[in-house]
Amino acid sequence: MSQKKNLVGLSRDELVAEMATLGAAPFRARQLWHWIYHRGARDFGAMTTLAKTFREQLAQSYVVARPVESRAQISQDGTRKWLLAFADGQEAECVHIPEEDRGTLCVSSQVGCTLTCKFCHTGTQRLVRNLSAAEIVGQIMLARDALGEWPSPKDDRQLTNIVLMGMGEPLYNYDNVAKAIKIAMDHEGLSVSKRKITLSTAGVVPMIERVGSELGVNLAISLHAVTDELRDMLVPLNKKYPIKDLIEACRNYPTASNARRITFEYVMLKGVNDSPAEARALVRLLAGIPAKVNLIPFNAWPGAPFECSDDDAIEKFSDIVNAAGYASPVRTPRGRDILAACGQLKSASVKLRKSELLKEAAGTA
Ligand code: SAH
């Protein structure tokens, strides 16, 4: 039995070329694209603007396939986690975090990860492989299926934002990630704006410029330490691309502006990286970069060699960063009851700082 080819994950040009092999004109490919990415159709039979014979021809050779959902869990706070199984039996996670004014989908780029960051659970997984563009864009489509968001809504979406903060290092799988992002951004399809997509990297410096110039999406950097000595230990990739080079790449990031700041993620590890002196050093390091800081409470996993910082330490750290003019929301852990290890985005809703709450209470905010 010959395997049918998946049309999901082909670029527009590839889809046109594929259809040309059937003798179909480019506008047929465009109609097909609309059905697949705007309408969310999975069955060629439903594609009623296409001639019946053409639909039958498509069904003989192709499929419109998503990853298989091997487990879905929903947290009390509405966070959903899907464990996805791919054709070779490998699995990865995808998480949807609803908030009042938006909904964020945390997407994986690899099965496992080669970076072995000391606080990250994914780094303990042995097997690593890149996800294909189809497997990456398929996560978004599967979430849309589950949320009932077809055809792609213009407003009032439950899935408004995408963050590449799931398993894997997206810049070690750049080609597939870029292809998937371009499909997601296409206006005649999933239509997610580049302003609503954030790519998070542990700091693959030579690739950073391309993210800005070719994709134009938002950049997030997993910083976590302010000295090379500590960062070498927490994020071993730092030995290859030290802090100075990473900061330099951020300074030169093409689309960074005050309206589109670079996010610096900083996981709060008790007694490791959470002192006031480190907060001050962080502020100095970011000087001149349009930046915001995400302080992420460490999400402990069995056997993890760290603890999460105390609330007090986090608050002090956040105060120092805030006082220097950087927004530094402390992320409220989400989906803890379903262990949404989408490690990564533990969080979403911003816990207002005490001073802001007081101001708000006094009606001066
Ligand atoms: N490789 C990419 C994307 C995946 S990690 C990167 O490093 O950015 C996404 C984010 O989750 C990173 O900031 C990572 O440092 C953070 N993270 C991983 N494990 C965590 C944990 N146990 N607790 C809190 N944050 C964690």
Residues whose N, C-alpha, C, O or C-beta is under 5 A from the ligand:
A	BS01	SAH	F119 C120 H121 L164 M165 G166 G168 E169 P170 S200 T201 A202 S222 E265 V267 I296 P297 F298 N299 G343 Q344 L345
